Amino acid sequence: MIWFSKGVEQGDDSCECELALIYQCGKGVKQDLDKAIDLYTQAAVKGNETAILEFINSFIFTNDCGICTCFKF
């Protein structure tokens, strides 16, 4: 996590995306969805496609259980 944090300080979009995932899942840190969203957004603005897809899949199309909430079947 230290190296990802250093990369974020340098503005590295890959590190922003990886650190976002760590905060999203709460792996080794307290889960912080607001921080995850901020980091995904920073990376997405720089054109990081993984960050864009993770943000869409995790925070727009699914709820916490991974169930699609946008469409009713």
N, C-alpha and C positions, 0 to 999 in steps of 0.2 A: 504494500500500500504506500510505503514511503516513496518509492520510485514513481508511482502513478501521480502522487501528490506533487512531486517535483516537476513532472512533465506538465501537469495542469498549470503550475506556476509559469512555465515557459510557453503556455498556450498550445500545447500539443493536443490535437483533437482525438487522437487514438487513446491517449491517457485519460482525457475527459470522459470518453465513452466507457473505458474499463472501470474507472473510479465510480461512474454512475451506476454501473452494474453491481459493484460492491455495495454501495449504499442502498440500492434497490432491494437486494437480497439480504442485506444485513450480515454479510460474510466477514467476520472479524471486527465488525463495527456495529453500533446500534443502527437498525434500519432507519433510514431517513429519506422518505420519498420526495420531499421537497428538494433536498440536495441532489437527489438523482435526477429529478426533472431539470433543475438548473444546469447540471453538467451535461445531460443529453442535449439540452437546448444549445449550450455553448458549442458543443461539437457539431451539432446539426447545422448551425449557422455557418460553420466553416466547410460545410459540404460533406461531412462524414456520413456516408450512407448507412452504416451499421447503427449509428446513433439515431438517425431518422426512423429506421425500421423498428428498433427497440422501443423508441418513444411511442410510435403508433401502436405497436403490438401490446405494449405493457400498460399504457395509460389512456388510450383512446378506445380501442376495440374490445378490451377485456376488463373484467373486474378482478378483484384480488384472487379469485378462484380460477382465473383463466377462462372464464365463460364469456362469450361474446355478448355484449350488452347493447350493441347498436341495432341489431336486427332481431326481430321476433320470428321464430320458426313455428 
